[in-house]
């Protein structure tokens, strides 16, 4: 032990003075361990945030899908046979797919009026497919004026296909409504065109794939419509089987097919 001249205290041993503090290697090892732990924590947090954002995105798109089909069901199940006038003064059917802008246009009832405004409880709404989006448009008044007073709503995006077809009373599917073979009543007053039995909506989404919904119109029973669709499909299959099983009917011109094998080559 050494004591410096003029000092009243006791100096530390030389060995202890050499062992105080951290070496460079110890500092590097501590920094490396801290960096590895921080990197692991950052990866865990990043994966949690990414998964949460993905879940939120899917949930938002699924909510939009549910909202789309919910409003479609309301428009179709609450449809009312009330034709309207367009901006040119011509009558349009209560339910129609005619027109270049919209896939479907309906007049529906049950439009809520919680604020008590002076307006009708009937609403004219239309569904539009722009190529990648499904949009809904509705009008504040039924008979349209010269100025467009419609409101536009984005229902669902990332849609690749959106199509609608109609089941008529003859149990045939129609791509347009009113069908081309159905005449529109003429005369002074608004033409009243019967509603279809059911409406089938097909939608293809980039994430959820192909979705098909069948909406039964309010004047018909769901079981009856399902039976009509099943019978129509069976009739189409039987017609196709008959055409395949009777190749001679189109070749001989006599309407008779080939004879069974056991009756060929022999006489009574």
ChimeraX commands (.cxc) that place a marker at each C-alpha (Angstrom):
marker #1 position 0.00,0.00,0.00 radius 0.5
marker #1 position 1.34,3.45,-0.91 radius 0.5
marker #1 position 0.42,6.87,0.46 radius 0.5
marker #1 position 1.05,10.07,-1.51 radius 0.5
marker #1 position 3.00,12.80,0.26 radius 0.5
marker #1 position 0.88,15.51,1.94 radius 0.5
marker #1 position -2.28,13.42,1.77 radius 0.5
marker #1 position -4.28,12.76,4.90 radius 0.5
marker #1 position -6.34,9.91,3.41 radius 0.5
marker #1 position -5.40,6.37,2.69 radius 0.5
marker #1 position -4.83,5.51,-0.98 radius 0.5
marker #1 position -6.44,2.45,-2.58 radius 0.5
marker #1 position -4.28,-0.50,-3.45 radius 0.5
marker #1 position -2.78,-0.55,-6.90 radius 0.5
marker #1 position -4.53,-3.83,-7.71 radius 0.5
marker #1 position -7.98,-2.37,-6.95 radius 0.5
marker #1 position -7.33,0.73,-9.05 radius 0.5
marker #1 position -6.50,-1.43,-12.08 radius 0.5
marker #1 position -9.78,-3.48,-11.78 radius 0.5
marker #1 position -12.24,-0.51,-11.60 radius 0.5
marker #1 position -14.59,0.19,-14.70 radius 0.5
marker #1 position -15.43,-1.96,-17.81 radius 0.5
marker #1 position -13.19,-3.08,-20.55 radius 0.5
marker #1 position -13.90,-2.36,-24.21 radius 0.5
marker #1 position -14.78,-5.99,-24.86 radius 0.5
marker #1 position -17.36,-6.00,-22.07 radius 0.5
marker #1 position -18.96,-2.84,-23.43 radius 0.5
marker #1 position -19.14,-4.32,-26.93 radius 0.5
marker #1 position -20.70,-7.53,-25.63 radius 0.5
marker #1 position -23.31,-5.58,-23.63 radius 0.5
marker #1 position -24.17,-3.40,-26.64 radius 0.5
marker #1 position -24.48,-6.49,-28.87 radius 0.5
marker #1 position -26.81,-8.25,-26.45 radius 0.5
marker #1 position -28.96,-5.13,-26.12 radius 0.5
marker #1 position -29.14,-4.78,-29.92 radius 0.5
marker #1 position -30.18,-8.42,-30.36 radius 0.5
marker #1 position -32.90,-8.12,-27.72 radius 0.5
marker #1 position -34.15,-4.85,-29.23 radius 0.5
marker #1 position -34.23,-6.36,-32.72 radius 0.5
marker #1 position -36.27,-9.31,-31.48 radius 0.5
marker #1 position -38.73,-7.04,-29.69 radius 0.5
marker #1 position -39.07,-4.85,-32.80 radius 0.5
marker #1 position -39.81,-7.88,-35.00 radius 0.5
marker #1 position -42.46,-9.12,-32.58 radius 0.5
marker #1 position -44.14,-5.70,-32.38 radius 0.5
marker #1 position -43.92,-5.24,-36.14 radius 0.5
marker #1 position -45.60,-8.59,-36.80 radius 0.5
marker #1 position -48.36,-7.76,-34.28 radius 0.5
marker #1 position -49.00,-4.36,-35.90 radius 0.5
marker #1 position -48.99,-5.89,-39.40 radius 0.5
marker #1 position -51.41,-8.63,-38.36 radius 0.5
marker #1 position -53.70,-6.08,-36.71 radius 0.5
marker #1 position -53.73,-3.88,-39.83 radius 0.5
marker #1 position -54.47,-6.90,-42.01 radius 0.5
marker #1 position -57.31,-8.01,-39.75 radius 0.5
marker #1 position -58.72,-4.48,-39.73 radius 0.5
marker #1 position -58.57,-4.34,-43.53 radius 0.5
marker #1 position -60.30,-7.70,-43.97 radius 0.5
marker #1 position -62.87,-6.77,-41.34 radius 0.5
marker #1 position -63.61,-3.49,-43.11 radius 0.5
marker #1 position -64.04,-5.23,-46.46 radius 0.5
marker #1 position -66.25,-7.90,-44.89 radius 0.5
marker #1 position -68.39,-5.21,-43.28 radius 0.5
marker #1 position -68.76,-3.58,-46.70 radius 0.5
marker #1 position -69.77,-6.93,-48.19 radius 0.5
marker #1 position -72.38,-7.51,-45.50 radius 0.5
marker #1 position -73.70,-3.98,-45.88 radius 0.5
marker #1 position -73.97,-4.41,-49.65 radius 0.5
marker #1 position -76.07,-7.58,-49.43 radius 0.5
marker #1 position -78.11,-6.14,-46.56 radius 0.5
marker #1 position -79.13,-3.07,-48.55 radius 0.5
marker #1 position -79.76,-5.21,-51.61 radius 0.5
marker #1 position -82.08,-7.40,-49.58 radius 0.5
marker #1 position -83.92,-4.38,-48.20 radius 0.5
marker #1 position -84.36,-2.85,-51.64 radius 0.5
marker #1 position -85.70,-6.08,-53.11 radius 0.5
marker #1 position -87.80,-7.34,-50.21 radius 0.5
marker #1 position -89.43,-3.93,-49.70 radius 0.5
marker #1 position -90.09,-3.24,-53.37 radius 0.5
marker #1 position -93.46,-1.69,-54.20 radius 0.5
marker #1 position -95.23,-1.57,-57.56 radius 0.5
marker #1 position -95.02,2.17,-58.00 radius 0.5
marker #1 position -93.71,3.30,-61.41 radius 0.5
marker #1 position -91.89,6.64,-61.53 radius 0.5
marker #1 position -91.22,9.35,-64.08 radius 0.5
marker #1 position -87.69,10.03,-65.25 radius 0.5
marker #1 position -86.23,13.43,-66.12 radius 0.5
marker #1 position -87.86,13.22,-69.58 radius 0.5
marker #1 position -91.33,12.64,-68.16 radius 0.5
marker #1 position -91.51,8.99,-69.28 radius 0.5
marker #1 position -92.66,6.24,-66.95 radius 0.5
marker #1 position -90.21,3.63,-65.70 radius 0.5
marker #1 position -91.26,0.31,-64.08 radius 0.5
marker #1 position -91.00,-0.12,-60.34 radius 0.5
marker #1 position -88.27,-2.72,-60.87 radius 0.5
marker #1 position -86.13,-2.61,-63.97 radius 0.5
marker #1 position -82.66,-3.37,-65.25 radius 0.5
marker #1 position -83.06,-1.35,-68.44 radius 0.5
marker #1 position -80.55,1.40,-68.96 radius 0.5
marker #1 position -76.85,1.70,-69.55 radius 0.5
marker #1 position -75.88,3.23,-66.21 radius 0.5
marker #1 position -77.44,0.92,-63.62 radius 0.5
marker #1 position -77.67,-2.82,-63.18 radius 0.5
marker #1 position -80.88,-2.56,-61.16 radius 0.5
marker #1 position -83.36,0.19,-60.28 radius 0.5
marker #1 position -86.21,-0.29,-57.79 radius 0.5
marker #1 position -88.88,1.63,-55.94 radius 0.5
marker #1 position -88.91,0.56,-52.30 radius 0.5
marker #1 position -90.91,1.43,-49.23 radius 0.5
marker #1 position -89.92,1.75,-45.60 radius 0.5
marker #1 position -87.61,4.77,-45.94 radius 0.5
marker #1 position -87.27,5.98,-42.40 radius 0.5
marker #1 position -87.97,9.61,-41.59 radius 0.5
marker #1 position -86.78,10.20,-38.01 radius 0.5
marker #1 position -86.49,13.98,-38.50 radius 0.5
marker #1 position -90.06,14.29,-39.75 radius 0.5
marker #1 position -89.18,15.90,-43.09 radius 0.5
marker #1 position -91.90,16.52,-45.64 radius 0.5
marker #1 position -91.05,13.72,-48.01 radius 0.5
marker #1 position -92.38,10.35,-49.07 radius 0.5
marker #1 position -91.49,7.11,-47.31 radius 0.5
marker #1 position -90.92,5.57,-50.76 radius 0.5
marker #1 position -87.44,5.71,-52.21 radius 0.5
marker #1 position -86.04,5.21,-55.70 radius 0.5
marker #1 position -82.66,3.47,-55.58 radius 0.5
marker #1 position -80.30,2.11,-58.21 radius 0.5
marker #1 position -77.24,-0.18,-58.20 radius 0.5
marker #1 position -74.26,0.53,-60.41 radius 0.5
marker #1 position -71.13,-1.49,-61.26 radius 0.5
marker #1 position -68.25,0.68,-62.45 radius 0.5
marker #1 position -65.81,-2.16,-63.26 radius 0.5
marker #1 position -64.18,-2.44,-59.82 radius 0.5
marker #1 position -66.73,-0.85,-57.47 radius 0.5
marker #1 position -70.37,-1.44,-56.57 radius 0.5
marker #1 position -72.17,1.82,-55.86 radius 0.5
marker #1 position -75.69,2.60,-54.74 radius 0.5
marker #1 position -77.56,5.74,-55.76 radius 0.5
marker #1 position -80.86,6.96,-54.36 radius 0.5
marker #1 position -83.13,9.90,-55.06 radius 0.5
marker #1 position -84.79,12.11,-52.49 radius 0.5
marker #1 position -87.97,12.31,-54.61 radius 0.5
marker #1 position -89.60,9.60,-56.71 radius 0.5
marker #1 position -90.56,11.48,-59.86 radius 0.5
marker #1 position -87.31,13.04,-60.96 radius 0.5
marker #1 position -86.99,16.69,-61.86 radius 0.5
marker #1 position -84.71,18.21,-64.47 radius 0.5
marker #1 position -81.96,18.60,-61.91 radius 0.5
marker #1 position -80.35,15.45,-60.59 radius 0.5
marker #1 position -80.95,15.29,-56.83 radius 0.5
marker #1 position -79.48,11.85,-56.23 radius 0.5
marker #1 position -77.04,10.76,-53.55 radius 0.5
marker #1 position -74.18,8.37,-54.32 radius 0.5
marker #1 position -72.83,5.71,-51.94 radius 0.5
marker #1 position -69.74,3.53,-52.33 radius 0.5
marker #1 position -70.75,0.07,-51.16 radius 0.5
marker #1 position -67.85,-2.25,-52.05 radius 0.5
marker #1 position -64.57,-1.99,-53.94 radius 0.5
marker #1 position -62.19,-4.57,-55.46 radius 0.5
marker #1 position -65.14,-6.20,-57.25 radius 0.5
marker #1 position -64.34,-7.97,-60.54 radius 0.5
marker #1 position -67.86,-8.95,-61.60 radius 0.5
marker #1 position -71.40,-8.00,-60.64 radius 0.5
marker #1 position -74.40,-9.48,-62.45 radius 0.5
marker #1 position -78.13,-9.85,-61.80 radius 0.5
marker #1 position -80.73,-12.15,-63.32 radius 0.5
marker #1 position -84.44,-12.61,-62.74 radius 0.5
marker #1 position -86.76,-15.61,-62.40 radius 0.5
marker #1 position -90.05,-15.04,-64.19 radius 0.5
marker #1 position -93.40,-16.73,-63.56 radius 0.5
marker #1 position -92.64,-19.34,-66.23 radius 0.5
marker #1 position -89.64,-20.46,-64.16 radius 0.5
marker #1 position -87.18,-19.16,-66.73 radius 0.5
marker #1 position -84.17,-17.02,-65.93 radius 0.5
marker #1 position -84.07,-13.63,-67.61 radius 0.5
marker #1 position -81.00,-11.41,-67.90 radius 0.5
marker #1 position -83.13,-8.26,-68.17 radius 0.5
marker #1 position -86.31,-7.05,-66.53 radius 0.5
marker #1 position -88.87,-6.50,-67.94 radius 0.5
marker #1 position -88.09,-9.47,-70.22 radius 0.5
marker #1 position -87.84,-8.72,-73.95 radius 0.5
marker #1 position -90.78,-11.05,-74.67 radius 0.5
marker #1 position -93.06,-9.30,-72.19 radius 0.5
marker #1 position -95.11,-6.47,-73.58 radius 0.5
marker #1 position -95.43,-3.26,-71.61 radius 0.5
marker #1 position -99.05,-2.20,-71.12 radius 0.5
marker #1 position -99.99,0.91,-73.03 radius 0.5
marker #1 position -102.49,3.60,-72.33 radius 0.5
marker #1 position -102.86,6.75,-70.27 radius 0.5
marker #1 position -101.48,5.94,-66.81 radius 0.5
marker #1 position -98.35,4.32,-65.55 radius 0.5
marker #1 position -97.77,0.76,-66.78 radius 0.5
marker #1 position -97.86,-1.87,-64.03 radius 0.5
marker #1 position -95.47,-4.73,-64.79 radius 0.5
marker #1 position -95.50,-7.89,-62.62 radius 0.5
marker #1 position -92.49,-8.44,-60.41 radius 0.5
marker #1 position -90.20,-11.45,-60.89 radius 0.5
marker #1 position -90.43,-14.42,-58.55 radius 0.5
marker #1 position -86.83,-14.06,-57.43 radius 0.5
marker #1 position -83.65,-12.12,-58.14 radius 0.5
marker #1 position -80.22,-13.74,-58.17 radius 0.5
marker #1 position -77.16,-11.56,-57.56 radius 0.5
marker #1 position -73.68,-12.84,-58.44 radius 0.5
marker #1 position -70.65,-10.98,-57.14 radius 0.5
marker #1 position -66.95,-11.78,-57.56 radius 0.5
marker #1 position -64.50,-10.19,-55.13 radius 0.5
marker #1 position -60.73,-10.27,-55.20 radius 0.5
marker #1 position -60.51,-11.48,-51.60 radius 0.5
marker #1 position -63.77,-13.37,-50.98 radius 0.5
marker #1 position -64.17,-15.01,-54.38 radius 0.5
marker #1 position -67.53,-15.67,-56.02 radius 0.5
marker #1 position -70.67,-15.05,-53.97 radius 0.5
marker #1 position -74.23,-15.79,-55.10 radius 0.5
marker #1 position -77.36,-14.67,-53.24 radius 0.5
marker #1 position -80.96,-15.47,-54.08 radius 0.5
marker #1 position -83.57,-12.91,-53.02 radius 0.5
marker #1 position -87.21,-13.99,-53.07 radius 0.5
marker #1 position -89.67,-11.25,-53.91 radius 0.5
marker #1 position -92.29,-10.42,-51.25 radius 0.5
marker #1 position -95.24,-11.83,-53.25 radius 0.5
marker #1 position -93.79,-15.33,-53.36 radius 0.5
marker #1 position -92.86,-18.06,-50.92 radius 0.5
marker #1 position -89.21,-19.08,-50.56 radius 0.5
marker #1 position -89.97,-22.82,-50.67 radius 0.5
marker #1 position -92.07,-22.38,-53.82 radius 0.5
marker #1 position -89.26,-20.48,-55.53 radius 0.5
marker #1 position -86.70,-23.12,-54.55 radius 0.5
marker #1 position -88.99,-25.83,-55.93 radius 0.5
marker #1 position -89.44,-23.88,-59.16 radius 0.5
marker #1 position -85.69,-23.45,-59.55 radius 0.5
marker #1 position -85.06,-27.14,-58.84 radius 0.5
marker #1 position -87.72,-28.27,-61.30 radius 0.5
marker #1 position -86.37,-25.89,-63.90 radius 0.5
marker #1 position -82.85,-27.27,-63.49 radius 0.5
marker #1 position -84.12,-30.85,-63.65 radius 0.5
marker #1 position -86.11,-30.07,-66.80 radius 0.5
marker #1 position -83.02,-28.60,-68.44 radius 0.5
marker #1 position -80.98,-31.69,-67.52 radius 0.5
marker #1 position -83.66,-34.08,-68.81 radius 0.5
marker #1 position -83.89,-32.13,-72.04 radius 0.5
marker #1 position -80.14,-32.35,-72.45 radius 0.5
marker #1 position -80.19,-36.11,-71.70 radius 0.5
marker #1 position -82.96,-36.67,-74.23 radius 0.5
marker #1 position -80.97,-34.90,-76.90 radius 0.5
marker #1 position -77.89,-36.98,-76.12 radius 0.5
marker #1 position -79.80,-40.29,-75.99 radius 0.5
marker #1 position -81.67,-39.75,-79.29 radius 0.5
marker #1 position -79.03,-39.06,-81.94 radius 0.5
marker #1 position -81.08,-40.59,-84.74 radius 0.5
marker #1 position -83.89,-38.08,-84.47 radius 0.5
marker #1 position -81.90,-35.38,-86.20 radius 0.5
marker #1 position -80.20,-37.67,-88.70 radius 0.5
marker #1 position -83.01,-39.83,-90.12 radius 0.5
marker #1 position -85.62,-37.11,-90.36 radius 0.5
marker #1 position -88.36,-39.55,-89.32 radius 0.5
marker #1 position -88.20,-38.73,-85.62 radius 0.5
marker #1 position -87.27,-42.34,-84.66 radius 0.5
marker #1 position -83.99,-43.45,-83.17 radius 0.5
marker #1 position -82.00,-46.62,-83.77 radius 0.5
marker #1 position -83.57,-49.92,-82.84 radius 0.5
marker #1 position -82.37,-51.76,-79.71 radius 0.5
marker #1 position -79.57,-54.33,-80.33 radius 0.5
marker #1 position -81.76,-57.33,-79.46 radius 0.5
marker #1 position -84.28,-56.37,-82.17 radius 0.5
marker #1 position -81.75,-55.83,-84.92 radius 0.5
marker #1 position -81.11,-58.50,-87.51 radius 0.5
marker #1 position -84.12,-60.69,-86.60 radius 0.5
marker #1 position -87.76,-60.89,-87.58 radius 0.5
marker #1 position -90.81,-62.42,-86.02 radius 0.5
marker link #1:1,2 radius 0.2
marker link #1:2,3 radius 0.2
marker link #1:3,4 radius 0.2
marker link #1:4,5 radius 0.2
marker link #1:5,6 radius 0.2
marker link #1:6,7 radius 0.2
marker link #1:7,8 radius 0.2
marker link #1:8,9 radius 0.2
marker link #1:9,10 radius 0.2
marker link #1:10,11 radius 0.2
marker link #1:11,12 radius 0.2
marker link #1:12,13 radius 0.2
marker link #1:13,14 radius 0.2
marker link #1:14,15 radius 0.2
marker link #1:15,16 radius 0.2
marker link #1:16,17 radius 0.2
marker link #1:17,18 radius 0.2
marker link #1:18,19 radius 0.2
marker link #1:19,20 radius 0.2
marker link #1:20,21 radius 0.2
marker link #1:21,22 radius 0.2
marker link #1:22,23 radius 0.2
marker link #1:23,24 radius 0.2
marker link #1:24,25 radius 0.2
marker link #1:25,26 radius 0.2
marker link #1:26,27 radius 0.2
marker link #1:27,28 radius 0.2
marker link #1:28,29 radius 0.2
marker link #1:29,30 radius 0.2
marker link #1:30,31 radius 0.2
marker link #1:31,32 radius 0.2
marker link #1:32,33 radius 0.2
marker link #1:33,34 radius 0.2
marker link #1:34,35 radius 0.2
marker link #1:35,36 radius 0.2
marker link #1:36,37 radius 0.2
marker link #1:37,38 radius 0.2
marker link #1:38,39 radius 0.2
marker link #1:39,40 radius 0.2
marker link #1:40,41 radius 0.2
marker link #1:41,42 radius 0.2
marker link #1:42,43 radius 0.2
marker link #1:43,44 radius 0.2
marker link #1:44,45 radius 0.2
marker link #1:45,46 radius 0.2
marker link #1:46,47 radius 0.2
marker link #1:47,48 radius 0.2
marker link #1:48,49 radius 0.2
marker link #1:49,50 radius 0.2
marker link #1:50,51 radius 0.2
marker link #1:51,52 radius 0.2
marker link #1:52,53 radius 0.2
marker link #1:53,54 radius 0.2
marker link #1:54,55 radius 0.2
marker link #1:55,56 radius 0.2
marker link #1:56,57 radius 0.2
marker link #1:57,58 radius 0.2
marker link #1:58,59 radius 0.2
marker link #1:59,60 radius 0.2
marker link #1:60,61 radius 0.2
marker link #1:61,62 radius 0.2
marker link #1:62,63 radius 0.2
marker link #1:63,64 radius 0.2
marker link #1:64,65 radius 0.2
marker link #1:65,66 radius 0.2
marker link #1:66,67 radius 0.2
marker link #1:67,68 radius 0.2
marker link #1:68,69 radius 0.2
marker link #1:69,70 radius 0.2
marker link #1:70,71 radius 0.2
marker link #1:71,72 radius 0.2
marker link #1:72,73 radius 0.2
marker link #1:73,74 radius 0.2
marker link #1:74,75 radius 0.2
marker link #1:75,76 radius 0.2
marker link #1:76,77 radius 0.2
marker link #1:77,78 radius 0.2
marker link #1:78,79 radius 0.2
marker link #1:79,80 radius 0.2
marker link #1:80,81 radius 0.2
marker link #1:81,82 radius 0.2
marker link #1:82,83 radius 0.2
marker link #1:83,84 radius 0.2
marker link #1:84,85 radius 0.2
marker link #1:85,86 radius 0.2
marker link #1:86,87 radius 0.2
marker link #1:87,88 radius 0.2
marker link #1:88,89 radius 0.2
marker link #1:89,90 radius 0.2
marker link #1:90,91 radius 0.2
marker link #1:91,92 radius 0.2
marker link #1:92,93 radius 0.2
marker link #1:93,94 radius 0.2
marker link #1:94,95 radius 0.2
marker link #1:95,96 radius 0.2
marker link #1:96,97 radius 0.2
marker link #1:97,98 radius 0.2
marker link #1:98,99 radius 0.2
marker link #1:99,100 radius 0.2
marker link #1:100,101 radius 0.2
marker link #1:101,102 radius 0.2
marker link #1:102,103 radius 0.2
marker link #1:103,104 radius 0.2
marker link #1:104,105 radius 0.2
marker link #1:105,106 radius 0.2
marker link #1:106,107 radius 0.2
marker link #1:107,108 radius 0.2
marker link #1:108,109 radius 0.2
marker link #1:109,110 radius 0.2
marker link #1:110,111 radius 0.2
marker link #1:111,112 radius 0.2
marker link #1:112,113 radius 0.2
marker link #1:113,114 radius 0.2
marker link #1:114,115 radius 0.2
marker link #1:115,116 radius 0.2
marker link #1:116,117 radius 0.2
marker link #1:117,118 radius 0.2
marker link #1:118,119 radius 0.2
marker link #1:119,120 radius 0.2
marker link #1:120,121 radius 0.2
marker link #1:121,122 radius 0.2
marker link #1:122,123 radius 0.2
marker link #1:123,124 radius 0.2
marker link #1:124,125 radius 0.2
marker link #1:125,126 radius 0.2
marker link #1:126,127 radius 0.2
marker link #1:127,128 radius 0.2
marker link #1:128,129 radius 0.2
marker link #1:129,130 radius 0.2
marker link #1:130,131 radius 0.2
marker link #1:131,132 radius 0.2
marker link #1:132,133 radius 0.2
marker link #1:133,134 radius 0.2
marker link #1:134,135 radius 0.2
marker link #1:135,136 radius 0.2
marker link #1:136,137 radius 0.2
marker link #1:137,138 radius 0.2
marker link #1:138,139 radius 0.2
marker link #1:139,140 radius 0.2
marker link #1:140,141 radius 0.2
marker link #1:141,142 radius 0.2
marker link #1:142,143 radius 0.2
marker link #1:143,144 radius 0.2
marker link #1:144,145 radius 0.2
marker link #1:145,146 radius 0.2
marker link #1:146,147 radius 0.2
marker link #1:147,148 radius 0.2
marker link #1:148,149 radius 0.2
marker link #1:149,150 radius 0.2
marker link #1:150,151 radius 0.2
marker link #1:151,152 radius 0.2
marker link #1:152,153 radius 0.2
marker link #1:153,154 radius 0.2
marker link #1:154,155 radius 0.2
marker link #1:155,156 radius 0.2
marker link #1:156,157 radius 0.2
marker link #1:157,158 radius 0.2
marker link #1:158,159 radius 0.2
marker link #1:159,160 radius 0.2
marker link #1:160,161 radius 0.2
marker link #1:161,162 radius 0.2
marker link #1:162,163 radius 0.2
marker link #1:163,164 radius 0.2
marker link #1:164,165 radius 0.2
marker link #1:165,166 radius 0.2
marker link #1:166,167 radius 0.2
marker link #1:167,168 radius 0.2
marker link #1:168,169 radius 0.2
marker link #1:169,170 radius 0.2
marker link #1:170,171 radius 0.2
marker link #1:171,172 radius 0.2
marker link #1:172,173 radius 0.2
marker link #1:173,174 radius 0.2
marker link #1:174,175 radius 0.2
marker link #1:175,176 radius 0.2
marker link #1:176,177 radius 0.2
marker link #1:177,178 radius 0.2
marker link #1:178,179 radius 0.2
marker link #1:179,180 radius 0.2
marker link #1:180,181 radius 0.2
marker link #1:181,182 radius 0.2
marker link #1:182,183 radius 0.2
marker link #1:183,184 radius 0.2
marker link #1:184,185 radius 0.2
marker link #1:185,186 radius 0.2
marker link #1:186,187 radius 0.2
marker link #1:187,188 radius 0.2
marker link #1:188,189 radius 0.2
marker link #1:189,190 radius 0.2
marker link #1:190,191 radius 0.2
marker link #1:191,192 radius 0.2
marker link #1:192,193 radius 0.2
marker link #1:193,194 radius 0.2
marker link #1:194,195 radius 0.2
marker link #1:195,196 radius 0.2
marker link #1:196,197 radius 0.2
marker link #1:197,198 radius 0.2
marker link #1:198,199 radius 0.2
marker link #1:199,200 radius 0.2
marker link #1:200,201 radius 0.2
marker link #1:201,202 radius 0.2
marker link #1:202,203 radius 0.2
marker link #1:203,204 radius 0.2
marker link #1:204,205 radius 0.2
marker link #1:205,206 radius 0.2
marker link #1:206,207 radius 0.2
marker link #1:207,208 radius 0.2
marker link #1:208,209 radius 0.2
marker link #1:209,210 radius 0.2
marker link #1:210,211 radius 0.2
marker link #1:211,212 radius 0.2
marker link #1:212,213 radius 0.2
marker link #1:213,214 radius 0.2
marker link #1:214,215 radius 0.2
marker link #1:215,216 radius 0.2
marker link #1:216,217 radius 0.2
marker link #1:217,218 radius 0.2
marker link #1:218,219 radius 0.2
marker link #1:219,220 radius 0.2
marker link #1:220,221 radius 0.2
marker link #1:221,222 radius 0.2
marker link #1:222,223 radius 0.2
marker link #1:223,224 radius 0.2
marker link #1:224,225 radius 0.2
marker link #1:225,226 radius 0.2
marker link #1:226,227 radius 0.2
marker link #1:227,228 radius 0.2
marker link #1:228,229 radius 0.2
marker link #1:229,230 radius 0.2
marker link #1:230,231 radius 0.2
marker link #1:231,232 radius 0.2
marker link #1:232,233 radius 0.2
marker link #1:233,234 radius 0.2
marker link #1:234,235 radius 0.2
marker link #1:235,236 radius 0.2
marker link #1:236,237 radius 0.2
marker link #1:237,238 radius 0.2
marker link #1:238,239 radius 0.2
marker link #1:239,240 radius 0.2
marker link #1:240,241 radius 0.2
marker link #1:241,242 radius 0.2
marker link #1:242,243 radius 0.2
marker link #1:243,244 radius 0.2
marker link #1:244,245 radius 0.2
marker link #1:245,246 radius 0.2
marker link #1:246,247 radius 0.2
marker link #1:247,248 radius 0.2
marker link #1:248,249 radius 0.2
marker link #1:249,250 radius 0.2
marker link #1:250,251 radius 0.2
marker link #1:251,252 radius 0.2
marker link #1:252,253 radius 0.2
marker link #1:253,254 radius 0.2
marker link #1:254,255 radius 0.2
marker link #1:255,256 radius 0.2
marker link #1:256,257 radius 0.2
marker link #1:257,258 radius 0.2
marker link #1:258,259 radius 0.2
marker link #1:259,260 radius 0.2
marker link #1:260,261 radius 0.2
marker link #1:261,262 radius 0.2
marker link #1:262,263 radius 0.2
marker link #1:263,264 radius 0.2
marker link #1:264,265 radius 0.2
marker link #1:265,266 radius 0.2
marker link #1:266,267 radius 0.2
marker link #1:267,268 radius 0.2
view
